Amino acid sequence: MPPADTRNAFGYTLVIPPGWARIPLRDGTQEAVKKIVDEAAERVSGDLPRDKVAEARLELYRRLNTSVKEARQRDGVDLYLPVEPMHGYLIAASIIVTKLDTAQHDGVGRQDVLKQLLAGSADSEPVEVDGSAAVRKERAMPADVEKGVEAPSKHVDYLVQVPSSGTDSGWVVVSFSTLGDGNPESDFTEILVELFDAVMTTFRWRTE
């Protein structure tokens, strides 16, 4: 595990792939949604009749706001989505960043939390993210029609300690999910997972 960090992190930066966009979930959400919709409408305006462009705008608004609502239900602070086609296809994927405030209680520190997360979990592994101890967890999730999940998906989570020189300042969870091509174990889905892992190598704390 990395040594204790004496920094005081109060934010982060992440380099996202071309064709992805960030939607902040605390402030400026609708401004970001409108920008994505406007840019998407501009890209297709030369190929579609005006009424079809208007329909496409409304549908994109609906989809984006549905994604925003779901991310907020998970207490997300930022949502990243692919907004431009990749090799001709708009992939179904998302990245949600969530801040977890888990102060120390009864002498249970961050290293103890890490041990608990890793214990008995074959799909979890210890990693390091910008000098902070972290856990990476990868899993495939089956379809569950009763819950509205119509296709299987692949999920990858990074649970990262927030650097702090004082008491435990909590964790940041960066969660990636994708439907891929419908097969969580396919080469295409694995490429998307590798893309997310590459994105996580760019994660940096903004510090005082």
C-alpha positions as a printed Julia matrix, in Angstrom:
208×3 Matrix{Float64}:
   0.0     0.0     0.0
   1.22    3.58   -0.62
   2.43    5.56    2.43
   0.04    7.9     4.23
  -0.59   11.04    2.16
  -0.06   14.47    3.71
  -2.0    16.34    1.01
  -5.48   17.78    1.45
  -7.46   16.97   -1.68
 -10.53   19.03   -2.49
 -11.18   18.01   -6.07
  -9.93   15.98   -8.99
  -9.22   16.11  -12.71
  -9.84   13.37  -15.27
  -8.89   13.29  -18.95
 -11.83   11.8   -20.84
 -11.71   10.29  -24.34
 -12.62   12.32  -27.43
 -16.36   12.26  -28.0
 -17.21   12.12  -24.29
 -18.7    14.95  -22.23
 -18.89   15.81  -18.53
 -22.18   16.7   -16.85
 -21.74   18.19  -13.36
 -24.49   16.98  -11.05
 -24.35   19.67   -8.34
 -24.26   22.92  -10.34
 -24.57   23.76  -14.03
 -26.28   20.48  -14.93
 -28.86   21.79  -17.37
 -26.36   24.13  -19.01
 -24.12   21.13  -19.73
 -27.08   19.08  -21.02
 -28.16   21.92  -23.32
 -24.63   22.27  -24.73
 -24.49   18.54  -25.53
 -27.9    18.65  -27.21
 -27.07   21.79  -29.2
 -23.81   20.31  -30.47
 -25.49   17.02  -31.38
 -28.27   18.85  -33.24
 -25.7    20.87  -35.15
 -23.91   17.7   -36.27
 -27.08   16.18  -37.77
 -28.88   19.34  -38.94
 -27.52   19.02  -42.48
 -28.73   15.42  -42.82
 -32.23   15.56  -41.33
 -35.38   17.64  -41.94
 -35.99   20.34  -39.35
 -38.87   18.48  -37.68
 -36.72   15.36  -37.33
 -33.94   17.43  -35.76
 -36.45   18.8   -33.23
 -37.6    15.25  -32.41
 -34.01   14.13  -32.01
 -33.3    17.05  -29.66
 -36.24   16.16  -27.44
 -35.27   12.49  -27.33
 -31.66   13.33  -26.45
 -32.83   15.7   -23.71
 -34.96   12.9   -22.3
 -32.16   10.35  -22.36
 -29.61   12.71  -20.82
 -31.94   13.81  -18.05
 -32.78   10.17  -17.32
 -29.05    9.45  -16.97
 -28.66   12.53  -14.75
 -31.53   11.4   -12.52
 -30.04    7.9   -12.14
 -26.57    9.32  -11.37
 -28.01   11.67   -8.75
 -29.82    8.76   -7.11
 -26.37    7.28   -6.61
 -25.18   10.56   -5.03
 -22.91   11.25   -8.01
 -21.06   14.54   -8.36
 -20.08   14.15  -12.02
 -21.42   12.11  -14.93
 -19.43   11.37  -18.09
 -21.13   10.08  -21.22
 -20.12    9.31  -24.83
 -21.89   11.91  -26.97
 -20.31   11.23  -30.37
 -20.18    7.95  -32.34
 -17.2     5.64  -31.96
 -16.38    3.93  -35.26
 -19.88    4.81  -36.43
 -21.68    3.67  -33.27
 -22.76    5.58  -30.17
 -21.71    3.23  -27.4
 -23.86    2.65  -24.33
 -21.55    3.51  -21.44
 -21.14    5.92  -18.55
 -18.7     7.03  -15.85
 -20.06    8.31  -12.53
 -17.87    9.95   -9.88
 -19.2     9.8    -6.32
 -17.74   11.18   -3.07
 -18.24    9.03    0.03
 -17.7    10.68    3.41
 -16.66    7.89    5.77
 -15.14    9.34    8.91
 -13.26    7.07   11.28
 -15.35    5.44   13.96
 -14.26    3.24   16.85
 -10.67    3.17   15.64
 -11.49    1.8    12.18
  -9.2     3.62    9.73
  -8.85    3.74    5.98
  -6.41    0.84    5.82
  -8.93   -1.29    7.72
 -11.61   -0.31    5.21
  -9.32   -1.39    2.36
  -8.7    -4.76    3.99
 -12.44   -5.29    4.45
 -13.13   -4.43    0.81
 -10.51   -6.87   -0.44
 -11.31   -9.7     1.93
 -13.14  -12.58    0.28
 -13.68  -10.77   -3.01
 -12.06  -12.53   -5.95
 -12.96   -9.75   -8.38
 -11.28   -6.98   -6.34
  -7.62   -6.01   -6.4
  -5.52   -3.33   -4.68
  -4.26   -0.57   -6.99
  -2.81    2.92   -6.68
  -4.39    6.06   -8.17
  -2.29    9.25   -8.15
  -0.45    8.08   -5.05
  -3.58    7.06   -3.16
  -4.47    3.52   -2.11
  -7.43    2.19   -4.06
  -9.43   -0.91   -4.86
 -10.44   -1.89   -8.39
 -13.46   -4.15   -8.79
 -14.69   -5.63  -12.09
 -17.82   -7.68  -12.57
 -20.39   -8.72  -15.16
 -24.04   -8.13  -14.34
 -26.81  -10.27  -15.88
 -29.96   -8.88  -17.43
 -32.84   -8.39  -14.98
 -36.05   -7.6   -16.86
 -38.02   -7.21  -13.64
 -35.77   -4.29  -12.68
 -35.81   -2.81  -16.16
 -32.34   -4.12  -17.05
 -32.87   -5.72  -20.44
 -29.27   -6.64  -21.3
 -26.17   -7.86  -19.44
 -23.47   -5.3   -18.7
 -19.9    -4.92  -17.49
 -19.05   -2.77  -14.47
 -15.7    -1.53  -13.18
 -15.34    0.5    -9.97
 -12.32    2.28   -8.52
 -12.67    3.11   -4.82
  -9.94    5.64   -4.02
  -8.87    7.14   -0.69
  -9.1    10.93   -0.56
  -5.67   12.26    0.52
  -5.78   13.93    3.92
  -3.31   14.87    6.63
  -6.03   14.85    9.29
  -8.93   12.56   10.03
 -10.34   10.22    7.41
 -11.78   12.44    4.66
 -13.53    9.63    2.84
 -13.37    8.02   -0.57
 -14.06    8.76   -4.19
 -15.74    6.06   -6.27
 -15.29    6.19  -10.04
 -17.76    3.77  -11.61
 -17.8     2.64  -15.24
 -20.6     0.63  -16.82
 -21.27   -0.43  -20.37
 -23.53   -2.69  -22.36
 -20.7    -3.13  -24.85
 -21.98   -5.19  -27.76
 -24.39   -7.12  -25.53
 -21.77   -9.61  -24.36
 -19.92   -8.59  -21.16
 -17.03  -10.92  -22.02
 -16.57   -9.96  -25.69
 -13.42   -8.43  -27.15
 -15.31   -5.19  -27.87
 -16.5    -4.88  -24.27
 -12.97   -5.6   -23.07
 -11.68   -2.76  -25.28
 -14.1    -0.39  -23.54
 -12.91   -1.62  -20.13
  -9.31   -1.02  -21.19
 -10.31    2.46  -22.31
 -11.71    3.2   -18.86
  -8.6     1.83  -17.16
  -6.56    4.16  -19.38
  -8.79    7.07  -18.32
  -8.1     6.23  -14.67
  -4.35    6.61  -15.24
  -5.08   10.31  -15.86
  -6.91   10.79  -12.54
  -5.23   13.53  -10.49
  -6.13   15.15   -7.2
  -6.47   18.92   -7.1
  -4.74   19.87   -3.87
  -4.08   22.93   -1.76
